Amino acid sequence: MIRRDFLKTAMATAVLTAVLPVRAKQTLAVSNGHFADVNGQHLFYSVHGTGKPLILLHGGIDPDSFGSNLARLAKGRQVIAVHLQAHGRTPDTDRPLRSETMGDDIAALIGDLNLGKADVMGYSLGASVALQAAIRHPDVVDRLVLVSAAMRQDGFYPEVVTAFKQLEANAATLGPSVKASPLGATYPGVDWTNLFRKVGDLTKRPFDWSADVARLQTRTLLVFADADAIRPEHMVEFWKALGGGRRDAGIDGSLRPANELAILPNTTHYTVPVDPMLPEIVERYLGVASKAVG
């Protein structure tokens, strides 16, 4: 097990590295694993269940962020769980980690699999990648589920932004600690120190996608923890940018916005992807959305 002081350090240093030993135990077998060569990346993905495809994108560092919720999500549809560049079974390349280019990878994967348009769901880093896929490639993204996402860097609490800026410098300590953990044993091919450096280089960079979000036409569900790493004011701002929170929906609900917002009680940024309420909310959203479209 990873020592408690390491978990505390990792949490203080990067929002993206939570609950590593718990999720490592939830790793799925590789028997349903595949690779797609897109954009110069050898992208690993596994396929679970049947039905309309849902591309599932993990958080930073841990490719098993959703734990047993992956299987729950696959009960009513086909879930395609991707390992992002340098994570899990997807090898790294010389390309830096950027949400935009990884979003391009997801769009290319959807095309490579001949899916037409697919629903895309991401958590934390994966949510940023999912959002960029929808912004840059709206023709291949049907519906979007963003779990613990920010549309600007200052959407995170100031101490989290400070931690992002320190992550790259702490990579030499964090990398060997994860390598010695159950997660490291599950994915022995990962260069953990290099991964922390590249994630740190990504997360320290300011970003502001609010104008792109305001123009987004993709139907979107925002999900946050009630004690998230993202400020509640930013959650509301994100929601309003998507057209929500502007007026009463009317007695019959006919004036409600097309997009949706959920805040899960008694959760944090580190527990929300494995909370049993999450697949219930996602299933309800995707089901309602499909009926509305049909």
C-alpha positions in Angstrom: 0.0 0.0 0.0 1.1 3.6 -0.6 1.9 5.3 2.6 -0.7 7.8 4.0 1.9 10.6 3.9 2.5 9.9 0.2 -1.2 10.1 -0.6 -1.3 13.4 1.3 1.7 14.7 -0.7 0.2 13.5 -3.9 -3.2 15.1 -3.2 -1.5 18.4 -2.2 0.7 18.2 -5.2 -1.7 17.2 -7.9 -5.5 16.8 -8.0 -5.0 14.0 -10.5 -3.4 11.3 -8.3 -6.0 10.2 -5.7 -6.8 6.8 -4.2 -4.1 5.0 -6.2 -4.0 1.7 -4.3 -7.8 1.3 -4.2 -8.2 1.8 -8.0 -5.3 -0.4 -8.9 -7.2 -3.4 -7.5 -10.1 -2.6 -9.9 -7.9 -3.1 -13.0 -9.6 -5.1 -15.7 -8.1 -8.0 -17.7 -6.3 -7.2 -20.9 -8.1 -9.9 -22.8 -10.5 -7.4 -24.3 -7.7 -4.9 -25.0 -6.9 -3.4 -28.4 -4.6 -0.8 -29.8 -5.3 1.9 -32.4 -2.5 3.8 -34.3 -3.8 7.4 -34.5 -1.9 10.7 -34.7 1.4 8.9 -34.1 0.1 7.3 -30.9 -0.3 3.6 -30.1 -3.5 4.1 -28.2 -4.8 1.3 -25.9 -8.5 0.8 -25.3 -10.7 -1.9 -23.9 -14.3 -2.7 -24.8 -17.0 -3.6 -22.3 -20.7 -4.3 -22.9 -22.9 -3.8 -25.9 -25.0 -0.9 -27.2 -24.3 2.7 -28.2 -20.6 3.5 -27.6 -19.5 5.6 -24.7 -15.8 6.7 -24.8 -14.6 6.7 -21.2 -11.5 8.8 -20.3 -9.7 8.4 -17.0 -8.1 11.1 -14.8 -4.4 11.9 -14.6 -1.9 9.3 -13.6 -4.4 6.5 -12.8 -6.0 4.8 -15.9 -8.4 2.9 -13.6 -9.9 6.1 -12.1 -13.5 4.8 -12.4 -12.9 1.5 -10.6 -15.9 -0.8 -10.6 -18.1 2.0 -12.1 -16.7 1.1 -15.5 -18.6 -2.2 -15.3 -21.7 -0.5 -14.0 -21.6 2.0 -17.0 -21.3 -1.0 -19.4 -24.5 -2.7 -18.2 -26.6 -0.7 -20.7 -24.1 0.3 -23.4 -20.7 -0.4 -25.0 -18.0 1.3 -23.0 -14.7 2.0 -24.7 -12.2 2.8 -22.0 -9.1 4.5 -23.4 -5.6 4.9 -21.8 -4.4 8.4 -22.7 -0.9 9.1 -24.0 1.8 7.8 -21.5 -0.9 6.3 -19.2 -1.4 2.7 -18.5 -0.8 0.5 -21.5 -0.5 3.4 -24.0 3.2 4.2 -24.5 4.5 7.7 -24.4 5.9 9.6 -27.4 8.0 12.7 -27.7 4.9 14.8 -27.9 4.1 16.8 -24.8 0.8 16.1 -23.0 -1.8 18.6 -24.0 -5.6 18.3 -23.6 -6.0 19.6 -27.2 -3.8 17.0 -28.9 -5.2 14.2 -26.7 -8.7 15.4 -27.7 -7.6 15.0 -31.3 -6.5 11.4 -30.5 -10.0 10.6 -29.2 -11.7 12.1 -32.3 -9.3 10.1 -34.5 -10.1 6.9 -32.5 -13.8 7.4 -33.0 -13.1 7.7 -36.7 -10.8 4.7 -36.7 -13.5 2.6 -35.1 -16.1 3.8 -37.6 -18.4 4.9 -34.8 -19.8 8.0 -36.5 -20.7 10.0 -33.4 -20.1 8.7 -29.9 -20.9 9.9 -26.4 -17.7 10.9 -24.5 -17.3 10.9 -20.8 -14.2 12.0 -18.9 -13.0 12.7 -15.4 -10.6 15.4 -14.3 -7.8 15.3 -16.9 -10.0 13.0 -19.0 -12.8 15.6 -18.8 -10.5 18.3 -20.2 -9.6 15.9 -23.0 -13.3 15.1 -23.6 -14.2 18.8 -23.7 -11.4 19.5 -26.2 -12.6 16.6 -28.4 -16.1 18.2 -28.5 -14.7 21.7 -29.1 -12.4 20.7 -31.8 -14.3 17.9 -33.4 -18.1 18.4 -32.8 -18.9 16.2 -35.8 -17.8 13.0 -33.9 -19.0 13.8 -30.3 -22.7 13.2 -29.7 -23.2 13.8 -26.0 -20.6 14.9 -23.4 -20.3 14.0 -19.7 -17.7 16.1 -17.8 -16.8 15.0 -14.3 -14.9 17.5 -12.1 -13.9 19.7 -15.1 -12.8 23.3 -15.2 -13.0 25.6 -18.1 -10.3 27.9 -16.8 -7.2 27.2 -14.6 -8.6 29.6 -11.9 -11.6 27.4 -11.7 -9.6 25.3 -9.2 -9.0 26.5 -5.7 -5.8 28.7 -5.4 -3.9 26.0 -3.4 -4.7 23.5 -6.1 -3.2 25.8 -8.8 -0.2 26.2 -6.6 0.1 22.4 -6.3 -0.1 22.1 -10.1 2.9 24.4 -10.4 4.9 22.3 -8.0 4.1 18.9 -9.5 6.9 18.8 -12.1 9.5 19.6 -9.5 8.3 16.8 -7.2 8.2 14.2 -10.0 11.4 12.6 -8.8 9.8 11.8 -5.4 6.3 10.9 -6.6 7.4 8.7 -9.5 9.3 6.1 -7.5 6.6 6.0 -4.8 3.9 5.1 -7.4 6.3 2.6 -9.1 6.5 0.7 -5.8 2.7 0.8 -5.3 0.1 -1.7 -6.5 -0.7 0.7 -9.4 3.0 0.6 -10.4 2.9 -3.2 -10.3 -0.2 -3.3 -12.5 1.5 -1.1 -15.1 5.2 -1.8 -14.9 5.9 -0.3 -18.3 5.1 3.2 -17.2 7.9 5.6 -16.6 6.2 7.2 -13.6 8.7 10.0 -13.0 8.4 11.0 -16.6 4.6 10.8 -16.4 4.5 13.1 -13.4 6.8 15.6 -15.1 4.7 15.6 -18.2 1.4 15.9 -16.3 3.1 18.7 -14.2 4.1 20.5 -17.4 0.5 20.3 -18.6 -1.3 21.4 -15.4 1.0 24.3 -14.6 0.0 26.1 -17.9 -2.8 28.6 -17.7 -5.8 28.0 -19.9 -9.2 29.6 -20.6 -11.7 27.8 -22.7 -14.8 29.8 -21.5 -15.4 31.3 -25.0 -15.3 27.9 -26.6 -17.6 26.5 -24.0 -20.1 29.3 -24.6 -20.2 28.3 -28.3 -20.4 24.6 -27.7 -23.4 22.9 -29.3 -22.8 19.4 -27.9 -25.3 18.4 -25.2 -23.4 18.2 -21.9 -23.8 16.9 -18.4 -21.6 18.6 -15.8 -20.9 16.5 -12.7 -19.1 17.8 -9.6 -18.4 16.7 -6.1 -19.9 18.8 -3.3 -16.4 19.1 -1.9 -14.5 19.3 -5.2 -11.1 20.8 -6.0 -13.1 23.2 -8.2 -14.6 26.3 -6.7 -18.4 26.2 -6.5 -18.5 29.7 -8.1 -16.7 28.2 -11.1 -19.2 25.3 -11.3 -22.0 27.8 -11.6 -20.1 29.9 -14.1 -19.4 26.7 -16.2 -23.1 25.8 -16.0 -24.2 29.3 -17.1 -21.8 29.3 -20.0 -23.6 26.2 -21.2 -27.0 28.0 -21.0 -28.0 26.9 -17.5 -29.1 28.8 -14.4 -30.6 31.7 -16.3 -34.3 31.4 -15.4 -37.0 29.2 -13.8 -37.8 26.2 -16.0 -41.6 26.8 -15.7 -44.2 24.8 -14.0 -44.1 22.1 -16.7 -40.3 22.2 -17.0 -40.5 23.2 -20.7 -38.1 26.1 -20.2 -35.3 24.1 -18.7 -31.9 24.2 -20.6 -30.8 21.4 -22.8 -27.7 20.8 -20.7 -27.6 19.4 -17.2 -25.8 19.8 -13.9 -25.3 17.4 -11.0 -23.5 17.8 -7.7 -22.9 14.6 -5.8 -23.3 14.8 -2.0 -20.6 13.5 0.4 -18.0 13.3 -2.4 -14.7 14.9 -3.2 -12.6 15.3 -6.3 -10.9 12.1 -5.3 -14.0 9.9 -4.7 -16.5 11.2 -7.2 -15.4 8.9 -10.1 -15.9 5.7 -8.0 -19.1 6.9 -6.2 -22.0 4.5 -6.9 -24.3 7.5 -7.7 -22.2 8.5 -10.7 -23.3 5.7 -13.1 -27.0 6.2 -12.1 -26.8 9.9 -12.9 -25.0 9.2 -16.2 -27.4 6.5 -17.2 -30.4 8.8 -16.5 -28.8 11.6 -18.5 -27.9 9.5 -21.5 -31.3 7.8 -21.5 -33.2 11.0 -21.3 -31.0 12.7 -23.9 -31.5 9.8 -26.4 -35.3 9.9 -26.0 -35.3 13.6 -26.5 -33.2 13.3 -29.7 -35.3 10.5 -31.0 
